[in-house]
């Protein structure tokens, strides 16, 4: 095989191709594995940068991988003593980390997860010491809003807020409009507001010990926005009513069967599968992924969804010679010749 043979590279469209041994061989039948996905490495992601201390985060862990195959930012809830339930400080820190990941051109995929001990990276002994306290904690992705800081004036209140607010609703919008794929990696409980946050992610991979469900109606709460709207889009009107009205919990396999998650893996293989999915997304065109995400959201998000789609189109137009001709003609005080740039 020559050094220029594209099939040597997993990212090549030819990677999964099986060549005929002779011209007389019959053509191969169509095969699903022609996509080459099975050739992608399932090594766990190695995070070589820990930004938790730099950003002075107390409620989350924020790491990045700079390997060309895994350009990933990981945002992990880190409050194991309350099943990673969030308070306003937590959400503010997630928002800050998410915006940093959005603005970083070297980040292709964003992971939202928690510091449950099974999710630590064996390569990063120095950065995983902060998760040691989680060794005896019940596995959880996020248990929703921390009820100890829920205020009678409406919303949640801690020392970081000037007045009670449902700040997590702002995070939901930020996740929705993020141009990069966000993937939830769920171990243990994803309930209440945590369940809604995983639904707001573009993809969800979970371990076989994951548990999903809503708790709001049992404790005087609900989410009449994306918590109901996105849920209905994912599982249908009848099922989302069941989820909210009965406040039942569901296993990982039940969540898979109703369309709440993309895939379920054994807990000890989940990190490797996450690495495989991330590597494939990193191989793909970032503009194509951003435009597909905006297009998928456009029909459901009304004018705001159209705005996001329009943003992607405008950005692509600005890159064109035709658009640049308009700018240059204005600056040079001349008539633009758009057709010469088509």
C-alpha positions as CSV (number, residue, x, y, z in Angstrom):
1,X,0.0,0.0,0.0
2,X,1.5,3.4,-1.0
3,X,2.1,6.2,1.4
4,X,-0.5,8.3,-0.4
5,X,-3.2,5.7,-0.2
6,X,-6.1,7.4,1.5
7,X,-7.3,4.2,3.0
8,X,-4.3,4.4,5.4
9,X,-6.0,7.2,7.2
10,X,-9.1,6.5,9.4
11,X,-10.5,9.9,8.6
12,X,-10.6,9.1,4.9
13,X,-13.9,8.2,3.2
14,X,-11.9,5.3,1.7
15,X,-10.9,3.9,5.0
16,X,-13.6,1.3,5.2
17,X,-13.3,0.3,1.6
18,X,-12.6,-3.3,0.7
19,X,-10.8,-3.7,-2.6
20,X,-11.3,-6.6,-5.0
21,X,-8.4,-9.0,-5.1
22,X,-8.9,-9.3,-8.9
23,X,-10.8,-7.4,-11.6
24,X,-13.0,-10.5,-12.0
25,X,-14.3,-10.4,-8.5
26,X,-18.0,-9.5,-8.1
27,X,-18.6,-6.0,-6.6
28,X,-19.1,-6.1,-2.8
29,X,-22.6,-5.8,-1.4
30,X,-23.6,-2.6,0.4
31,X,-22.3,-2.7,4.0
32,X,-23.0,-0.5,7.0
33,X,-19.4,-0.8,8.1
34,X,-18.3,0.9,4.9
35,X,-18.4,4.1,7.0
36,X,-15.2,3.1,8.7
37,X,-16.6,3.9,12.2
38,X,-15.4,0.7,13.6
39,X,-11.8,1.6,12.6
40,X,-11.8,4.6,15.0
41,X,-9.8,4.3,18.2
42,X,-11.7,3.7,21.4
43,X,-9.0,4.9,23.7
44,X,-10.3,7.1,26.4
45,X,-9.7,10.8,25.9
46,X,-6.6,12.2,27.5
47,X,-7.1,15.7,28.9
48,X,-3.8,17.5,29.0
49,X,-5.0,20.9,30.2
50,X,-6.9,21.4,33.4
51,X,-8.3,25.0,33.6
52,X,-10.3,24.5,36.8
53,X,-7.9,26.5,39.0
54,X,-7.2,29.1,36.4
55,X,-10.9,30.0,36.2
56,X,-11.2,29.6,40.0
57,X,-14.1,27.1,39.5
58,X,-15.4,25.6,42.7
59,X,-18.5,23.7,41.5
60,X,-17.2,22.2,38.2
61,X,-14.1,20.7,36.7
62,X,-13.0,22.2,33.3
63,X,-10.5,20.4,31.1
64,X,-9.4,20.3,27.5
65,X,-7.7,17.9,25.2
66,X,-5.4,19.4,22.6
67,X,-4.7,16.2,20.7
68,X,-5.6,16.7,17.0
69,X,-7.9,13.7,17.1
70,X,-9.7,14.8,20.3
71,X,-10.1,18.6,20.3
72,X,-12.5,18.4,23.3
73,X,-13.6,20.6,26.2
74,X,-15.0,18.7,29.2
75,X,-17.3,20.5,31.6
76,X,-18.0,18.3,34.6
77,X,-20.3,18.9,37.6
78,X,-18.3,18.5,40.8
79,X,-20.7,18.5,43.7
80,X,-20.8,14.8,44.5
81,X,-22.1,15.4,48.1
82,X,-25.5,16.5,46.6
83,X,-25.5,14.2,43.5
84,X,-24.0,17.1,41.5
85,X,-27.1,19.2,42.0
86,X,-26.5,22.8,40.8
87,X,-26.8,26.1,42.6
88,X,-26.5,29.5,40.9
89,X,-22.7,29.5,41.3
90,X,-22.6,26.1,39.5
91,X,-24.6,27.4,36.5
92,X,-22.5,30.6,36.3
93,X,-19.4,28.5,36.1
94,X,-20.8,26.1,33.5
95,X,-21.8,29.2,31.4
96,X,-18.3,30.6,31.7
97,X,-16.7,27.3,30.7
98,X,-19.1,26.8,27.8
99,X,-18.5,30.3,26.4
100,X,-14.7,29.7,26.6
101,X,-15.1,26.4,24.7
102,X,-17.3,28.1,22.1
103,X,-14.7,30.9,21.6
104,X,-11.7,28.5,21.4
105,X,-11.1,27.7,17.7
106,X,-9.2,24.6,18.7
107,X,-12.2,23.0,20.4
108,X,-14.5,20.9,18.1
109,X,-16.7,19.1,20.6
110,X,-17.9,19.9,24.1
111,X,-18.7,17.2,26.7
112,X,-21.1,17.8,29.6
113,X,-20.6,15.3,32.4
114,X,-19.8,14.9,36.1
115,X,-16.8,13.9,38.1
116,X,-18.3,10.5,39.1
117,X,-15.3,8.3,39.8
118,X,-15.9,6.0,36.9
119,X,-15.5,9.0,34.6
120,X,-11.9,9.9,35.6
121,X,-9.1,9.7,33.2
122,X,-6.4,7.1,34.1
123,X,-3.8,9.2,32.3
124,X,-4.4,12.3,34.4
125,X,-3.5,11.2,37.9
126,X,-2.6,14.8,38.9
127,X,-5.9,16.3,37.8
128,X,-8.2,13.6,39.2
129,X,-7.2,13.9,42.8
130,X,-10.1,16.3,43.2
131,X,-12.5,13.5,42.4
132,X,-11.2,11.2,45.1
133,X,-14.0,12.3,47.4
134,X,-16.4,10.9,44.9
135,X,-15.2,7.3,45.3
136,X,-17.9,6.6,47.9
137,X,-20.6,8.8,46.4
138,X,-23.6,7.5,44.4
139,X,-23.0,7.9,40.7
140,X,-24.8,10.9,39.3
141,X,-24.7,13.1,36.2
142,X,-26.8,15.9,37.9
143,X,-29.8,15.8,40.2
144,X,-31.1,19.2,39.2
145,X,-31.5,22.4,41.3
146,X,-30.1,22.3,44.8
147,X,-33.3,22.8,46.9
148,X,-31.3,24.2,49.9
149,X,-30.8,27.4,47.9
150,X,-34.3,27.6,46.4
151,X,-35.8,31.0,47.4
152,X,-39.4,31.9,48.2
153,X,-39.1,34.9,45.9
154,X,-38.8,32.7,42.8
155,X,-35.7,31.0,41.6
156,X,-32.5,30.1,43.3
157,X,-30.3,32.3,45.5
158,X,-26.7,32.0,46.8
159,X,-24.0,34.5,47.5
160,X,-23.3,34.9,43.8
161,X,-26.7,36.4,43.0
162,X,-28.2,39.8,43.8
163,X,-31.7,38.4,43.5
164,X,-33.3,35.0,43.0
165,X,-33.1,33.8,39.4
166,X,-33.7,30.7,37.3
167,X,-30.2,31.0,35.7
168,X,-30.3,27.5,34.3
169,X,-32.9,28.7,31.7
170,X,-30.2,31.0,30.3
171,X,-27.8,28.1,30.2
172,X,-30.3,26.1,28.2
173,X,-30.5,28.8,25.6
174,X,-26.7,29.1,25.5
175,X,-26.4,25.3,24.9
176,X,-29.1,25.4,22.2
177,X,-27.3,28.2,20.3
178,X,-23.8,26.8,20.7
179,X,-22.4,26.1,17.2
180,X,-20.4,23.1,18.4
181,X,-21.8,19.7,19.2
182,X,-22.4,19.2,22.9
183,X,-22.5,15.6,24.2
184,X,-23.8,14.5,27.6
185,X,-22.0,11.6,29.2
186,X,-24.2,10.2,31.9
187,X,-23.5,7.9,34.7
188,X,-26.0,7.3,37.5
189,X,-28.8,9.8,38.1
190,X,-29.9,12.4,35.5
191,X,-33.0,13.7,37.1
192,X,-35.0,16.9,37.4
193,X,-33.0,19.8,36.0
194,X,-30.1,17.5,35.3
195,X,-32.4,15.4,33.1
196,X,-33.4,18.6,31.2
197,X,-29.7,19.5,30.7
198,X,-28.9,16.2,29.1
199,X,-31.9,16.6,26.8
200,X,-30.5,20.0,25.8
201,X,-27.3,18.4,24.6
202,X,-27.1,17.3,21.0
203,X,-26.1,13.7,21.9
204,X,-26.3,11.6,25.0
205,X,-24.1,8.6,25.7
206,X,-24.7,6.8,29.0
207,X,-23.6,3.9,31.1
208,X,-25.9,1.0,31.8
209,X,-26.3,2.3,35.4
210,X,-27.8,5.6,34.3
211,X,-31.3,6.6,35.6
212,X,-33.4,9.3,34.0
213,X,-36.6,11.1,35.1
214,X,-38.3,14.2,36.3
215,X,-39.0,15.2,39.9
216,X,-40.5,18.7,39.7
217,X,-44.2,17.9,40.2
218,X,-43.3,16.0,43.4
219,X,-41.5,18.9,44.9
220,X,-43.4,21.9,43.6
221,X,-41.5,22.6,40.4
222,X,-41.6,22.2,36.6
223,X,-40.0,23.4,33.4
224,X,-42.6,24.6,31.0
225,X,-40.0,25.6,28.5
226,X,-37.4,23.2,26.9
227,X,-38.1,20.7,29.7
228,X,-41.5,20.0,28.1
229,X,-40.9,21.2,24.5
230,X,-37.6,19.4,23.9
231,X,-38.8,16.4,25.8
232,X,-41.9,16.1,23.6
233,X,-39.8,16.4,20.5
234,X,-37.6,13.5,21.7
235,X,-40.1,11.0,23.0
236,X,-43.5,12.2,21.8
237,X,-46.5,13.9,23.5
238,X,-47.9,10.9,25.3
239,X,-44.6,9.8,26.8
240,X,-43.5,13.3,27.9
241,X,-46.8,13.6,29.7
242,X,-46.1,10.3,31.5
243,X,-42.6,11.5,32.4
244,X,-43.9,14.7,34.0
245,X,-47.3,13.6,35.3
246,X,-46.0,10.4,37.0
247,X,-42.5,11.5,37.8
248,X,-41.2,8.0,37.3
249,X,-37.6,7.0,36.9
250,X,-36.4,5.1,33.9
251,X,-33.4,2.8,33.3
252,X,-30.8,3.4,30.6
253,X,-32.4,0.8,28.3
254,X,-35.8,2.3,28.8
255,X,-34.4,5.7,27.9
256,X,-32.8,4.3,24.8
257,X,-36.0,2.7,23.6
258,X,-38.0,5.9,24.0
259,X,-35.3,8.0,22.2
260,X,-34.0,9.9,25.2
261,X,-30.4,8.8,24.6
262,X,-28.3,7.8,21.6
263,X,-26.5,4.8,23.0
264,X,-26.0,2.7,26.2
265,X,-22.6,1.1,27.0
266,X,-21.2,-1.0,29.9
267,X,-19.8,1.4,32.4
268,X,-16.2,0.2,32.0
269,X,-16.4,0.8,28.2
270,X,-18.2,4.1,28.2
271,X,-15.0,6.3,28.2
272,X,-13.7,4.5,25.2
273,X,-16.9,4.8,23.3
274,X,-17.0,8.5,24.1
275,X,-13.5,8.8,22.6
276,X,-14.7,7.0,19.5
277,X,-17.7,9.3,19.0
278,X,-15.7,12.4,19.6
279,X,-12.9,11.4,17.2
280,X,-15.5,10.9,14.4
281,X,-17.0,14.4,15.0
282,X,-13.5,15.9,15.1
283,X,-12.9,14.4,11.6
284,X,-16.0,16.1,10.2
285,X,-16.4,19.6,8.8
286,X,-17.0,22.0,11.7
287,X,-19.0,24.3,9.5
288,X,-21.2,21.4,8.3
289,X,-21.8,20.3,12.0
290,X,-22.7,23.9,13.0
291,X,-25.1,24.3,10.1
292,X,-26.7,21.0,10.7
293,X,-27.2,21.8,14.4
294,X,-28.8,25.2,13.5
295,X,-31.0,23.5,10.8
296,X,-32.2,20.8,13.3
297,X,-33.2,23.5,15.8
298,X,-34.7,26.0,13.3
299,X,-38.1,24.5,12.9
300,X,-38.6,24.1,16.7
301,X,-37.2,27.4,17.9
302,X,-39.3,29.8,15.8
303,X,-37.7,33.2,14.8
304,X,-34.8,32.5,17.1
305,X,-34.1,29.3,15.4
306,X,-34.2,31.0,12.0
307,X,-31.8,33.6,13.4
308,X,-29.2,30.9,14.3
309,X,-29.5,29.4,10.8
310,X,-29.1,32.8,9.3
311,X,-26.0,33.4,11.4
312,X,-24.3,30.4,9.8
313,X,-25.3,31.5,6.3
314,X,-24.1,35.1,6.9
315,X,-20.7,33.8,8.2
316,X,-20.3,31.6,5.1
317,X,-21.3,34.6,2.8
318,X,-18.7,36.8,4.5
319,X,-16.0,34.3,3.5
320,X,-17.0,34.5,-0.2
321,X,-15.2,36.7,-2.7
322,X,-18.6,38.2,-3.6
323,X,-19.2,39.5,-0.1
324,X,-15.6,40.8,0.2
325,X,-16.1,42.7,-3.1
326,X,-18.9,44.7,-1.5
327,X,-16.7,45.6,1.5
328,X,-13.7,46.5,-0.6
329,X,-15.8,48.6,-3.0
330,X,-17.2,50.6,-0.1
331,X,-13.7,51.2,1.4
332,X,-12.3,52.2,-2.0
333,X,-15.3,54.4,-2.8
334,X,-16.1,52.6,-6.1
335,X,-18.9,50.7,-7.7
336,X,-18.9,47.0,-6.7
337,X,-18.6,44.4,-9.4
338,X,-20.3,41.4,-7.6
339,X,-20.7,39.2,-10.7
340,X,-17.0,39.1,-11.4
341,X,-16.6,37.4,-8.0
342,X,-19.2,34.6,-8.5
